[in-house]
């Protein structure tokens, strides 16, 4: 069960750090509540909800393969959000 707990923590930390980075970039650019930043934050929150729901899904055929797919989706989505963040900074 440690894998599931670690995966949930990773999801929380990665997406939380991206949201925090949006606030830092907005503050550095003197753009409080920028439209681009808000879109990244909304996307991060939607991704968080989606990934946590997938981790909690128990009626899957191969649980370990399912969790690997969730981790891969986290990595891909995290990279995409970071690329968007780099474009606004």
Buried (B, 14 or more C-beta within 10 A) or exposed (E): EEEEEEBBEBBEEBBEEBBEBBEEBBEEEEEEEBEBBEBBBEBBEEBBEBBBEBBEEEEEEEEEEBBEEBBEBBEEBBEEBBEBBEEBE
